[in-house]
């Protein structure tokens, strides 16, 4: 139990659907992140939030829309996705942005399948 | 740009030592990390090393850093079946906010 909870754990959606992934952290951290994990590819940083403000958008297509209503919650809204967007989406948090200990606390991920 | 490379797969027998290798391109990398991802779980920080160190040891884990060759390795002594997981190498430059991860190396430990 890392203190970072992601729901749902598995999601299957069609290309025309709209769905959301949710992440919640109970660690009192100030920075939250979305990563995409695809087979045989480096772990890919998508978005970074620091004190609810987005500080990085790593050239992510607009069909992915993040939302951070407070420092404990992070959402990833999904619409008109493509089959190549199927992946494991990982949420992470850290006490501070750019903390040199590098300690990110990850959730277990949401496995997304786009049909 | 930054790039971190790892081999995708390593298979060892229980009781042997495992060595997982990583190369990185950013010469300004000052911190390097090893994360472990067990099946069905997120990543968990195993250890990290500052670039002015050559080696760091923590129980069964030994991290070696060759800064000249930009090569990082993780040695697991007396590998156990519970060590089967994906191991990610990551690097960060001072003043930068984000970690850059590799592809991960899947370690399979057979009895």
Interface residues (C-beta under 8 A of the other chain):
Chain A: X2 X4 X35 X40 X41 X42 X43 X45 X48 X55 X56 X90 X92 X97 X98 X100 X101 X102 X103 X104 X106 X107 X108 X109
Chain B: X4 X8 X30 X31 X33 X40 X41 X42 X43 X44 X45 X48 X88 X90 X92 X94 X95 X96 X97 X98 X99 X100 X101 X102 X103 X104
